[in-house]
Amino acid sequence: MDTNRIWLVLSLGAEREYAGNQGYADELTRLYRYDSFVPNHLQLNVGDLLIICDRKQVLGLSRIARIDRSTSPKMLSRCPTCRISTIKMRTQRTPAFRCREGHTFDEPVRTPEPCTHFIAWFDGSFRPPPTVVPVEHVRHACPRYNGQLAMQEVVLSLLGATAKPLVSSLTGLAMPVPSAVLLAQDAEEAPYVPDEVDAREIITRAIRARRGQAVFRQELRERFADTCVITRCGLVDLLEAAHIAPYRGEKDNHVSNGLLLRADIHTLFDLDLLGIHPETLTVSLHPRVVGMGYDPFHRIPLACDATGISREALESRWEKFQSRQKPSS
Protein backbone atom coordinates (compact mmCIF):
# COMPACT_ATOMS: atom_id res chain seq x y z
CA MET A 1 0.00 0.00 0.00
CA ASP A 2 2.97 2.36 0.40
CA THR A 3 3.18 2.86 -3.37
CA ASN A 4 -0.50 3.72 -3.84
CA ARG A 5 -1.82 7.12 -2.81
CA ILE A 6 -5.41 7.20 -1.61
CA TRP A 7 -7.82 10.04 -2.38
CA LEU A 8 -11.22 10.97 -1.03
CA VAL A 9 -13.04 12.35 -4.08
CA LEU A 10 -16.42 13.99 -4.29
CA SER A 11 -18.78 12.70 -6.95
CA LEU A 12 -20.69 15.77 -8.02
CA GLY A 13 -24.23 15.43 -9.27
CA ALA A 14 -27.58 17.11 -8.96
CA GLU A 15 -26.90 17.81 -5.29
CA ARG A 16 -23.67 19.76 -5.97
CA GLU A 17 -23.24 22.82 -3.82
CA TYR A 18 -22.42 25.39 -6.46
CA ALA A 19 -25.40 25.02 -8.75
CA GLY A 20 -24.22 27.97 -10.83
CA ASN A 21 -21.30 25.93 -12.18
CA GLN A 22 -21.42 22.88 -14.40
CA GLY A 23 -21.01 19.56 -12.61
CA TYR A 24 -19.41 16.36 -13.87
CA ALA A 25 -21.42 13.55 -15.46
CA ASP A 26 -19.80 10.79 -13.42
CA GLU A 27 -20.66 7.22 -14.25
CA LEU A 28 -19.97 6.01 -10.76
CA THR A 29 -18.87 2.44 -11.38
CA ARG A 30 -16.77 3.15 -14.50
CA LEU A 31 -14.99 6.47 -14.30
CA TYR A 32 -14.37 9.73 -12.48
CA ARG A 33 -14.31 13.09 -14.28
CA TYR A 34 -12.46 16.22 -13.19
CA ASP A 35 -10.66 19.15 -14.79
CA SER A 36 -7.82 21.61 -14.42
CA PHE A 37 -9.91 23.96 -12.27
CA VAL A 38 -9.98 21.34 -9.50
CA PRO A 39 -7.20 21.67 -6.91
CA ASN A 40 -4.93 18.57 -6.81
CA HIS A 41 -5.92 17.61 -10.37
CA LEU A 42 -2.28 16.96 -11.29
CA GLN A 43 -1.70 14.81 -8.21
CA LEU A 44 -3.87 11.87 -9.31
CA ASN A 45 -1.91 9.10 -11.04
CA VAL A 46 -2.50 5.66 -12.52
CA GLY A 47 -2.53 3.13 -9.66
CA ASP A 48 -3.92 5.56 -7.08
CA LEU A 49 -6.96 4.46 -5.09
CA LEU A 50 -10.18 6.45 -4.82
CA ILE A 51 -12.72 6.59 -2.02
CA ILE A 52 -15.71 8.02 -3.89
CA CYS A 53 -18.30 9.87 -1.83
CA ASP A 54 -21.18 12.28 -1.98
CA ARG A 55 -21.77 14.80 0.79
CA LYS A 56 -23.19 12.15 3.11
CA GLN A 57 -21.46 8.79 2.72
CA VAL A 58 -18.94 6.68 0.84
CA LEU A 59 -20.35 5.47 -2.49
CA GLY A 60 -17.59 3.15 -3.64
CA LEU A 61 -13.90 2.32 -3.92
CA SER A 62 -11.79 2.03 -7.04
CA ARG A 63 -8.32 2.04 -8.56
CA ILE A 64 -7.28 4.34 -11.42
CA ALA A 65 -6.30 2.13 -14.35
CA ARG A 66 -5.70 4.92 -16.86
CA ILE A 67 -6.27 8.64 -17.31
CA ASP A 68 -7.42 10.28 -20.53
CA ARG A 69 -7.21 14.03 -21.09
CA SER A 70 -8.63 16.50 -23.59
CA THR A 71 -8.74 20.27 -23.99
CA SER A 72 -11.85 22.36 -24.57
CA PRO A 73 -13.33 25.56 -23.10
CA LYS A 74 -15.38 25.34 -19.93
CA MET A 75 -18.26 27.67 -19.16
CA LEU A 76 -17.71 29.19 -15.72
CA SER A 77 -20.30 31.11 -13.76
CA ARG A 78 -18.82 34.07 -11.92
CA CYS A 79 -19.97 36.77 -9.57
CA PRO A 80 -20.62 39.93 -11.62
CA THR A 81 -19.00 42.06 -8.89
CA CYS A 82 -15.76 40.27 -7.91
CA ARG A 83 -15.63 37.67 -10.72
CA ILE A 84 -15.04 34.82 -8.28
CA SER A 85 -16.42 31.44 -9.44
CA THR A 86 -17.24 30.10 -5.97
CA ILE A 87 -20.94 30.87 -5.92
CA LYS A 88 -23.94 29.27 -4.29
CA MET A 89 -27.61 29.20 -5.21
CA ARG A 90 -30.01 30.27 -2.47
CA THR A 91 -33.35 28.49 -2.62
CA GLN A 92 -35.27 30.52 -0.04
CA ARG A 93 -33.86 34.03 -0.40
CA THR A 94 -33.39 36.66 -3.08
CA PRO A 95 -31.31 37.50 -4.99
CA ALA A 96 -30.88 33.86 -6.06
CA PHE A 97 -27.07 33.70 -5.89
CA ARG A 98 -24.39 34.56 -3.36
CA CYS A 99 -20.61 34.36 -3.87
CA ARG A 100 -17.98 33.42 -1.31
CA GLU A 101 -17.16 37.12 -0.77
CA GLY A 102 -20.78 37.87 0.21
CA HIS A 103 -22.04 39.55 -2.98
CA THR A 104 -25.60 38.67 -3.98
CA PHE A 105 -27.01 38.74 -7.52
CA ASP A 106 -29.82 37.41 -9.69
CA GLU A 107 -27.72 35.91 -12.50
CA PRO A 108 -24.03 35.02 -12.71
CA VAL A 109 -21.79 36.08 -15.57
CA ARG A 110 -20.96 33.08 -17.77
CA THR A 111 -17.60 33.02 -19.53
CA PRO A 112 -15.80 30.33 -21.59
CA GLU A 113 -12.30 29.64 -20.24
CA PRO A 114 -9.49 27.30 -21.37
CA CYS A 115 -9.67 23.98 -19.55
CA THR A 116 -8.10 20.51 -19.56
CA HIS A 117 -10.60 17.74 -18.91
CA PHE A 118 -9.58 14.43 -17.32
CA ILE A 119 -11.28 11.02 -17.16
CA ALA A 120 -9.91 8.52 -14.64
CA TRP A 121 -11.01 5.06 -15.83
CA PHE A 122 -11.52 2.21 -13.36
CA ASP A 123 -11.41 -0.67 -15.89
CA GLY A 124 -13.54 -2.98 -13.76
CA SER A 125 -11.94 -2.29 -10.37
CA PHE A 126 -14.93 -0.46 -8.80
CA ARG A 127 -16.49 -2.07 -5.75
CA PRO A 128 -19.20 -0.81 -3.37
CA PRO A 129 -18.22 -0.12 0.24
CA PRO A 130 -18.46 -3.18 2.51
CA THR A 131 -20.74 -1.26 4.86
CA VAL A 132 -22.29 2.20 5.21
CA VAL A 133 -19.51 4.65 6.06
CA PRO A 134 -20.41 8.32 6.66
CA VAL A 135 -18.08 10.60 4.75
CA GLU A 136 -17.12 12.57 7.85
CA HIS A 137 -15.52 9.43 9.26
CA VAL A 138 -13.14 9.38 6.29
CA ARG A 139 -12.44 13.10 6.45
CA HIS A 140 -10.68 12.53 9.78
CA ALA A 141 -8.04 10.58 7.84
CA CYS A 142 -7.28 13.57 5.56
CA PRO A 143 -4.37 15.37 7.27
CA ARG A 144 -4.90 18.54 5.19
CA TYR A 145 -8.69 18.41 4.95
CA ASN A 146 -10.38 21.43 3.39
CA GLY A 147 -14.15 21.47 3.00
CA GLN A 148 -13.85 23.38 -0.29
CA LEU A 149 -11.81 20.71 -2.10
CA ALA A 150 -13.23 17.85 -4.17
CA MET A 151 -10.01 15.78 -3.96
CA GLN A 152 -8.22 15.16 -0.67
CA GLU A 153 -5.44 12.74 0.17
CA VAL A 154 -6.21 10.05 2.76
CA VAL A 155 -3.72 8.45 5.14
CA LEU A 156 -4.85 4.85 5.63
CA SER A 157 -3.49 4.57 9.17
CA LEU A 158 -5.64 7.54 10.27
CA LEU A 159 -8.95 5.86 9.45
CA GLY A 160 -10.96 5.49 12.64
CA ALA A 161 -12.85 2.44 13.85
CA THR A 162 -16.04 3.26 11.95
CA ALA A 163 -14.12 3.53 8.67
CA LYS A 164 -11.87 0.49 9.24
CA PRO A 165 -14.04 -1.80 7.03
CA LEU A 166 -12.65 0.16 4.07
CA VAL A 167 -9.08 -0.90 4.78
CA SER A 168 -9.31 -4.49 3.57
CA SER A 169 -11.13 -3.43 0.38
CA LEU A 170 -8.51 -0.76 -0.36
CA THR A 171 -5.70 -3.23 0.29
CA GLY A 172 -7.26 -5.65 -2.17
CA LEU A 173 -7.49 -2.95 -4.82
CA ALA A 174 -3.81 -2.09 -4.43
CA MET A 175 -2.65 -5.42 -5.85
CA PRO A 176 -3.49 -7.41 -8.99
CA VAL A 177 -6.60 -9.39 -8.08
CA PRO A 178 -5.84 -12.57 -10.09
CA SER A 179 -2.53 -12.96 -8.24
CA ALA A 180 -4.47 -13.52 -5.03
CA VAL A 181 -6.06 -16.64 -6.55
CA LEU A 182 -2.64 -18.14 -7.08
CA LEU A 183 -1.13 -17.29 -3.71
CA ALA A 184 -1.73 -20.69 -2.13
CA GLN A 185 -0.08 -22.46 -5.04
CA ASP A 186 2.79 -19.98 -5.12
CA ALA A 187 3.71 -21.05 -1.59
CA GLU A 188 6.23 -23.74 -2.56
CA GLU A 189 8.02 -26.08 -0.19
CA ALA A 190 11.31 -24.17 -0.36
CA PRO A 191 12.13 -22.37 2.89
CA TYR A 192 11.93 -18.60 3.07
CA VAL A 193 15.27 -16.82 2.72
CA PRO A 194 15.14 -13.05 3.34
CA ASP A 195 17.01 -10.69 1.04
CA GLU A 196 17.22 -6.97 0.40
CA VAL A 197 15.16 -6.95 -2.81
CA ASP A 198 11.82 -5.13 -2.53
CA ALA A 199 9.76 -6.47 -5.42
CA ARG A 200 6.68 -4.37 -4.62
CA GLU A 201 7.95 -1.27 -6.40
CA ILE A 202 9.06 -3.35 -9.42
CA ILE A 203 5.59 -4.90 -9.74
CA THR A 204 3.88 -1.55 -9.25
CA ARG A 205 6.01 0.10 -11.93
CA ALA A 206 5.19 -2.73 -14.33
CA ILE A 207 1.44 -2.40 -13.75
CA ARG A 208 1.53 1.36 -14.12
CA ALA A 209 3.62 1.13 -17.28
CA ARG A 210 1.28 -1.34 -18.97
CA ARG A 211 -1.87 0.62 -18.13
CA GLY A 212 -0.50 4.11 -18.59
CA GLN A 213 0.44 3.96 -22.28
CA ALA A 214 -2.61 5.69 -23.73
CA VAL A 215 -1.33 5.97 -27.31
CA PHE A 216 -0.21 2.34 -27.38
CA ARG A 217 -3.62 1.21 -26.08
CA GLN A 218 -5.49 3.35 -28.60
CA GLU A 219 -3.48 1.85 -31.47
CA LEU A 220 -4.32 -1.65 -30.26
CA ARG A 221 -7.99 -0.76 -29.86
CA GLU A 222 -8.06 0.27 -33.50
CA ARG A 223 -5.96 -2.70 -34.62
CA PHE A 224 -8.22 -5.27 -32.91
CA ALA A 225 -11.55 -3.41 -33.19
CA ASP A 226 -12.06 -3.06 -29.42
CA THR A 227 -12.11 -6.83 -28.94
CA CYS A 228 -10.05 -9.06 -26.68
CA VAL A 229 -8.22 -11.39 -29.07
CA ILE A 230 -8.68 -14.36 -26.71
CA THR A 231 -12.04 -14.00 -24.95
CA ARG A 232 -13.74 -11.97 -27.72
CA CYS A 233 -14.86 -9.60 -24.93
CA GLY A 234 -15.96 -6.25 -26.39
CA LEU A 235 -16.39 -4.33 -23.12
CA VAL A 236 -13.78 -1.61 -23.60
CA ASP A 237 -13.55 -0.82 -19.89
CA LEU A 238 -12.04 -4.27 -19.27
CA LEU A 239 -9.56 -4.26 -22.17
CA GLU A 240 -5.87 -3.54 -21.66
CA ALA A 241 -2.86 -3.09 -23.91
CA ALA A 242 -0.63 -6.14 -23.40
CA HIS A 243 3.02 -6.19 -24.43
CA ILE A 244 4.14 -9.48 -26.01
CA ALA A 245 7.80 -8.79 -25.25
CA PRO A 246 7.80 -7.25 -21.75
CA TYR A 247 7.87 -3.47 -21.57
CA ARG A 248 11.37 -2.12 -20.89
CA GLY A 249 11.14 1.24 -22.60
CA GLU A 250 9.28 3.35 -25.14
CA LYS A 251 10.59 1.23 -28.05
CA ASP A 252 8.45 -1.67 -26.80
CA ASN A 253 5.26 0.36 -27.33
CA HIS A 254 5.27 -0.71 -31.00
CA VAL A 255 1.86 -1.85 -32.19
CA SER A 256 3.36 -5.10 -33.53
CA ASN A 257 4.45 -5.91 -29.96
CA GLY A 258 0.94 -5.64 -28.57
CA LEU A 259 -2.30 -7.54 -28.08
CA LEU A 260 -5.61 -6.30 -26.72
CA LEU A 261 -6.55 -8.51 -23.77
CA ARG A 262 -9.19 -8.58 -21.05
CA ALA A 263 -7.65 -7.50 -17.74
CA ASP A 264 -7.53 -10.95 -16.10
CA ILE A 265 -6.23 -12.60 -19.28
CA HIS A 266 -3.56 -9.89 -19.45
CA THR A 267 -2.42 -10.77 -15.94
CA LEU A 268 -2.23 -14.50 -16.77
CA PHE A 269 -0.23 -13.65 -19.89
CA ASP A 270 2.16 -11.43 -17.91
CA LEU A 271 2.67 -14.24 -15.39
CA ASP A 272 3.34 -16.73 -18.22
CA LEU A 273 0.39 -18.80 -17.05
CA LEU A 274 -1.11 -18.44 -20.51
CA GLY A 275 0.84 -18.79 -23.74
CA ILE A 276 0.27 -18.15 -27.45
CA HIS A 277 1.85 -20.49 -30.00
CA PRO A 278 3.84 -18.33 -32.47
CA GLU A 279 2.87 -20.43 -35.53
CA THR A 280 -0.71 -21.53 -34.92
CA LEU A 281 -1.70 -18.50 -32.77
CA THR A 282 -3.57 -20.86 -30.45
CA VAL A 283 -3.86 -20.39 -26.70
CA SER A 284 -2.34 -22.77 -24.14
CA LEU A 285 -2.93 -22.76 -20.40
CA HIS A 286 -0.43 -23.57 -17.69
CA PRO A 287 -1.55 -26.66 -15.70
CA ARG A 288 -2.07 -24.44 -12.65
CA VAL A 289 -4.78 -22.50 -14.48
CA VAL A 290 -6.71 -25.57 -15.64
CA GLY A 291 -9.96 -25.89 -13.71
CA MET A 292 -9.89 -22.22 -12.65
CA GLY A 293 -12.58 -21.11 -15.10
CA TYR A 294 -10.37 -20.51 -18.13
CA ASP A 295 -10.63 -23.97 -19.76
CA PRO A 296 -12.88 -22.72 -22.65
CA PHE A 297 -9.94 -20.70 -23.93
CA HIS A 298 -7.49 -23.61 -24.06
CA ARG A 299 -6.40 -24.36 -27.64
CA ILE A 300 -8.64 -21.74 -29.24
CA PRO A 301 -7.12 -19.53 -31.97
CA LEU A 302 -6.73 -15.80 -31.55
CA ALA A 303 -9.52 -13.67 -32.96
CA CYS A 304 -7.08 -12.17 -35.48
CA ASP A 305 -4.47 -13.25 -38.00
CA ALA A 306 -0.71 -12.96 -37.75
CA THR A 307 -0.55 -9.83 -39.91
CA GLY A 308 1.16 -7.02 -38.03
CA ILE A 309 2.12 -9.15 -35.00
CA SER A 310 5.82 -9.59 -34.28
CA ARG A 311 6.76 -13.23 -34.86
CA GLU A 312 10.02 -12.72 -32.95
CA ALA A 313 8.16 -11.37 -29.91
CA LEU A 314 5.71 -14.30 -29.96
CA GLU A 315 8.54 -16.84 -30.20
CA SER A 316 10.42 -15.26 -27.29
CA ARG A 317 7.29 -15.18 -25.15
CA TRP A 318 6.37 -18.77 -26.05
CA GLU A 319 9.79 -19.94 -24.86
CA LYS A 320 9.19 -18.24 -21.51
CA PHE A 321 5.77 -19.89 -21.23
CA GLN A 322 7.22 -23.33 -21.97
CA SER A 323 10.08 -22.89 -19.51
CA ARG A 324 7.61 -21.98 -16.76
CA GLN A 325 5.88 -25.34 -17.23
CA LYS A 326 9.07 -27.28 -16.52
CA PRO A 327 9.27 -28.53 -12.92
CA SER A 328 11.91 -26.69 -10.92
CA SER A 329 14.95 -28.77 -9.97
C-alpha positions as CSV (number, residue, x, y, z in Angstrom):
1,M,0.0,0.0,0.0
2,D,3.0,2.4,0.4
3,T,3.2,2.9,-3.4
4,N,-0.5,3.7,-3.8
5,R,-1.8,7.1,-2.8
6,I,-5.4,7.2,-1.6
7,W,-7.8,10.0,-2.4
8,L,-11.2,11.0,-1.0
9,V,-13.0,12.3,-4.1
10,L,-16.4,14.0,-4.3
11,S,-18.8,12.7,-6.9
12,L,-20.7,15.8,-8.0
13,G,-24.2,15.4,-9.3
14,A,-27.6,17.1,-9.0
15,E,-26.9,17.8,-5.3
16,R,-23.7,19.8,-6.0
17,E,-23.2,22.8,-3.8
18,Y,-22.4,25.4,-6.5
19,A,-25.4,25.0,-8.7
20,G,-24.2,28.0,-10.8
21,N,-21.3,25.9,-12.2
22,Q,-21.4,22.9,-14.4
23,G,-21.0,19.6,-12.6
24,Y,-19.4,16.4,-13.9
25,A,-21.4,13.6,-15.5
26,D,-19.8,10.8,-13.4
27,E,-20.7,7.2,-14.3
28,L,-20.0,6.0,-10.8
29,T,-18.9,2.4,-11.4
30,R,-16.8,3.2,-14.5
31,L,-15.0,6.5,-14.3
32,Y,-14.4,9.7,-12.5
33,R,-14.3,13.1,-14.3
34,Y,-12.5,16.2,-13.2
35,D,-10.7,19.2,-14.8
36,S,-7.8,21.6,-14.4
37,F,-9.9,24.0,-12.3
38,V,-10.0,21.3,-9.5
39,P,-7.2,21.7,-6.9
40,N,-4.9,18.6,-6.8
41,H,-5.9,17.6,-10.4
42,L,-2.3,17.0,-11.3
43,Q,-1.7,14.8,-8.2
44,L,-3.9,11.9,-9.3
45,N,-1.9,9.1,-11.0
46,V,-2.5,5.7,-12.5
47,G,-2.5,3.1,-9.7
48,D,-3.9,5.6,-7.1
49,L,-7.0,4.5,-5.1
50,L,-10.2,6.4,-4.8
51,I,-12.7,6.6,-2.0
52,I,-15.7,8.0,-3.9
53,C,-18.3,9.9,-1.8
54,D,-21.2,12.3,-2.0
55,R,-21.8,14.8,0.8
56,K,-23.2,12.1,3.1
57,Q,-21.5,8.8,2.7
58,V,-18.9,6.7,0.8
59,L,-20.4,5.5,-2.5
60,G,-17.6,3.1,-3.6
61,L,-13.9,2.3,-3.9
62,S,-11.8,2.0,-7.0
63,R,-8.3,2.0,-8.6
64,I,-7.3,4.3,-11.4
65,A,-6.3,2.1,-14.4
66,R,-5.7,4.9,-16.9
67,I,-6.3,8.6,-17.3
68,D,-7.4,10.3,-20.5
69,R,-7.2,14.0,-21.1
70,S,-8.6,16.5,-23.6
71,T,-8.7,20.3,-24.0
72,S,-11.9,22.4,-24.6
73,P,-13.3,25.6,-23.1
74,K,-15.4,25.3,-19.9
75,M,-18.3,27.7,-19.2
76,L,-17.7,29.2,-15.7
77,S,-20.3,31.1,-13.8
78,R,-18.8,34.1,-11.9
79,C,-20.0,36.8,-9.6
80,P,-20.6,39.9,-11.6
81,T,-19.0,42.1,-8.9
82,C,-15.8,40.3,-7.9
83,R,-15.6,37.7,-10.7
84,I,-15.0,34.8,-8.3
85,S,-16.4,31.4,-9.4
86,T,-17.2,30.1,-6.0
87,I,-20.9,30.9,-5.9
88,K,-23.9,29.3,-4.3
89,M,-27.6,29.2,-5.2
90,R,-30.0,30.3,-2.5
91,T,-33.4,28.5,-2.6
92,Q,-35.3,30.5,0.0
93,R,-33.9,34.0,-0.4
94,T,-33.4,36.7,-3.1
95,P,-31.3,37.5,-5.0
96,A,-30.9,33.9,-6.1
97,F,-27.1,33.7,-5.9
98,R,-24.4,34.6,-3.4
99,C,-20.6,34.4,-3.9
100,R,-18.0,33.4,-1.3
101,E,-17.2,37.1,-0.8
102,G,-20.8,37.9,0.2
103,H,-22.0,39.5,-3.0
104,T,-25.6,38.7,-4.0
105,F,-27.0,38.7,-7.5
106,D,-29.8,37.4,-9.7
107,E,-27.7,35.9,-12.5
108,P,-24.0,35.0,-12.7
109,V,-21.8,36.1,-15.6
110,R,-21.0,33.1,-17.8
111,T,-17.6,33.0,-19.5
112,P,-15.8,30.3,-21.6
113,E,-12.3,29.6,-20.2
114,P,-9.5,27.3,-21.4
115,C,-9.7,24.0,-19.6
116,T,-8.1,20.5,-19.6
117,H,-10.6,17.7,-18.9
118,F,-9.6,14.4,-17.3
119,I,-11.3,11.0,-17.2
120,A,-9.9,8.5,-14.6
121,W,-11.0,5.1,-15.8
122,F,-11.5,2.2,-13.4
123,D,-11.4,-0.7,-15.9
124,G,-13.5,-3.0,-13.8
125,S,-11.9,-2.3,-10.4
126,F,-14.9,-0.5,-8.8
127,R,-16.5,-2.1,-5.8
128,P,-19.2,-0.8,-3.4
129,P,-18.2,-0.1,0.2
130,P,-18.5,-3.2,2.5
131,T,-20.7,-1.3,4.9
132,V,-22.3,2.2,5.2
133,V,-19.5,4.7,6.1
134,P,-20.4,8.3,6.7
135,V,-18.1,10.6,4.7
136,E,-17.1,12.6,7.9
137,H,-15.5,9.4,9.3
138,V,-13.1,9.4,6.3
139,R,-12.4,13.1,6.5
140,H,-10.7,12.5,9.8
141,A,-8.0,10.6,7.8
142,C,-7.3,13.6,5.6
143,P,-4.4,15.4,7.3
144,R,-4.9,18.5,5.2
145,Y,-8.7,18.4,5.0
146,N,-10.4,21.4,3.4
147,G,-14.1,21.5,3.0
148,Q,-13.9,23.4,-0.3
149,L,-11.8,20.7,-2.1
150,A,-13.2,17.9,-4.2
151,M,-10.0,15.8,-4.0
152,Q,-8.2,15.2,-0.7
153,E,-5.4,12.7,0.2
154,V,-6.2,10.1,2.8
155,V,-3.7,8.4,5.1
156,L,-4.8,4.8,5.6
157,S,-3.5,4.6,9.2
158,L,-5.6,7.5,10.3
159,L,-9.0,5.9,9.5
160,G,-11.0,5.5,12.6
161,A,-12.8,2.4,13.8
162,T,-16.0,3.3,12.0
163,A,-14.1,3.5,8.7
164,K,-11.9,0.5,9.2
165,P,-14.0,-1.8,7.0
166,L,-12.7,0.2,4.1
167,V,-9.1,-0.9,4.8
168,S,-9.3,-4.5,3.6
169,S,-11.1,-3.4,0.4
170,L,-8.5,-0.8,-0.4
171,T,-5.7,-3.2,0.3
172,G,-7.3,-5.7,-2.2
173,L,-7.5,-2.9,-4.8
174,A,-3.8,-2.1,-4.4
175,M,-2.7,-5.4,-5.8
176,P,-3.5,-7.4,-9.0
177,V,-6.6,-9.4,-8.1
178,P,-5.8,-12.6,-10.1
179,S,-2.5,-13.0,-8.2
180,A,-4.5,-13.5,-5.0
181,V,-6.1,-16.6,-6.5
182,L,-2.6,-18.1,-7.1
183,L,-1.1,-17.3,-3.7
184,A,-1.7,-20.7,-2.1
185,Q,-0.1,-22.5,-5.0
186,D,2.8,-20.0,-5.1
187,A,3.7,-21.0,-1.6
188,E,6.2,-23.7,-2.6
189,E,8.0,-26.1,-0.2
190,A,11.3,-24.2,-0.4
191,P,12.1,-22.4,2.9
192,Y,11.9,-18.6,3.1
193,V,15.3,-16.8,2.7
194,P,15.1,-13.1,3.3
195,D,17.0,-10.7,1.0
196,E,17.2,-7.0,0.4
197,V,15.2,-7.0,-2.8
198,D,11.8,-5.1,-2.5
199,A,9.8,-6.5,-5.4
200,R,6.7,-4.4,-4.6
201,E,8.0,-1.3,-6.4
202,I,9.1,-3.4,-9.4
203,I,5.6,-4.9,-9.7
204,T,3.9,-1.5,-9.2
205,R,6.0,0.1,-11.9
206,A,5.2,-2.7,-14.3
207,I,1.4,-2.4,-13.7
208,R,1.5,1.4,-14.1
209,A,3.6,1.1,-17.3
210,R,1.3,-1.3,-19.0
211,R,-1.9,0.6,-18.1
212,G,-0.5,4.1,-18.6
213,Q,0.4,4.0,-22.3
214,A,-2.6,5.7,-23.7
215,V,-1.3,6.0,-27.3
216,F,-0.2,2.3,-27.4
217,R,-3.6,1.2,-26.1
218,Q,-5.5,3.3,-28.6
219,E,-3.5,1.9,-31.5
220,L,-4.3,-1.7,-30.3
221,R,-8.0,-0.8,-29.9
222,E,-8.1,0.3,-33.5
223,R,-6.0,-2.7,-34.6
224,F,-8.2,-5.3,-32.9
225,A,-11.5,-3.4,-33.2
226,D,-12.1,-3.1,-29.4
227,T,-12.1,-6.8,-28.9
228,C,-10.1,-9.1,-26.7
229,V,-8.2,-11.4,-29.1
230,I,-8.7,-14.4,-26.7
231,T,-12.0,-14.0,-25.0
232,R,-13.7,-12.0,-27.7
233,C,-14.9,-9.6,-24.9
234,G,-16.0,-6.3,-26.4
235,L,-16.4,-4.3,-23.1
236,V,-13.8,-1.6,-23.6
237,D,-13.6,-0.8,-19.9
238,L,-12.0,-4.3,-19.3
239,L,-9.6,-4.3,-22.2
240,E,-5.9,-3.5,-21.7
241,A,-2.9,-3.1,-23.9
242,A,-0.6,-6.1,-23.4
243,H,3.0,-6.2,-24.4
244,I,4.1,-9.5,-26.0
245,A,7.8,-8.8,-25.3
246,P,7.8,-7.2,-21.7
247,Y,7.9,-3.5,-21.6
248,R,11.4,-2.1,-20.9
249,G,11.1,1.2,-22.6
250,E,9.3,3.4,-25.1
251,K,10.6,1.2,-28.1
252,D,8.5,-1.7,-26.8
253,N,5.3,0.4,-27.3
254,H,5.3,-0.7,-31.0
255,V,1.9,-1.8,-32.2
256,S,3.4,-5.1,-33.5
257,N,4.4,-5.9,-30.0
258,G,0.9,-5.6,-28.6
259,L,-2.3,-7.5,-28.1
260,L,-5.6,-6.3,-26.7
261,L,-6.6,-8.5,-23.8
262,R,-9.2,-8.6,-21.1
263,A,-7.6,-7.5,-17.7
264,D,-7.5,-10.9,-16.1
265,I,-6.2,-12.6,-19.3
266,H,-3.6,-9.9,-19.5
267,T,-2.4,-10.8,-15.9
268,L,-2.2,-14.5,-16.8
269,F,-0.2,-13.7,-19.9
270,D,2.2,-11.4,-17.9
271,L,2.7,-14.2,-15.4
272,D,3.3,-16.7,-18.2
273,L,0.4,-18.8,-17.0
274,L,-1.1,-18.4,-20.5
275,G,0.8,-18.8,-23.7
276,I,0.3,-18.1,-27.4
277,H,1.9,-20.5,-30.0
278,P,3.8,-18.3,-32.5
279,E,2.9,-20.4,-35.5
280,T,-0.7,-21.5,-34.9
281,L,-1.7,-18.5,-32.8
282,T,-3.6,-20.9,-30.4
283,V,-3.9,-20.4,-26.7
284,S,-2.3,-22.8,-24.1
285,L,-2.9,-22.8,-20.4
286,H,-0.4,-23.6,-17.7
287,P,-1.6,-26.7,-15.7
288,R,-2.1,-24.4,-12.7
289,V,-4.8,-22.5,-14.5
290,V,-6.7,-25.6,-15.6
291,G,-10.0,-25.9,-13.7
292,M,-9.9,-22.2,-12.7
293,G,-12.6,-21.1,-15.1
294,Y,-10.4,-20.5,-18.1
295,D,-10.6,-24.0,-19.8
296,P,-12.9,-22.7,-22.6
297,F,-9.9,-20.7,-23.9
298,H,-7.5,-23.6,-24.1
299,R,-6.4,-24.4,-27.6
300,I,-8.6,-21.7,-29.2
301,P,-7.1,-19.5,-32.0
302,L,-6.7,-15.8,-31.5
303,A,-9.5,-13.7,-33.0
304,C,-7.1,-12.2,-35.5
305,D,-4.5,-13.3,-38.0
306,A,-0.7,-13.0,-37.7
307,T,-0.6,-9.8,-39.9
308,G,1.2,-7.0,-38.0
309,I,2.1,-9.1,-35.0
310,S,5.8,-9.6,-34.3
311,R,6.8,-13.2,-34.9
312,E,10.0,-12.7,-33.0
313,A,8.2,-11.4,-29.9
314,L,5.7,-14.3,-30.0
315,E,8.5,-16.8,-30.2
316,S,10.4,-15.3,-27.3
317,R,7.3,-15.2,-25.1
318,W,6.4,-18.8,-26.0
319,E,9.8,-19.9,-24.9
320,K,9.2,-18.2,-21.5
321,F,5.8,-19.9,-21.2
322,Q,7.2,-23.3,-22.0
323,S,10.1,-22.9,-19.5
324,R,7.6,-22.0,-16.8
325,Q,5.9,-25.3,-17.2
326,K,9.1,-27.3,-16.5
327,P,9.3,-28.5,-12.9
328,S,11.9,-26.7,-10.9
329,S,14.9,-28.8,-10.0
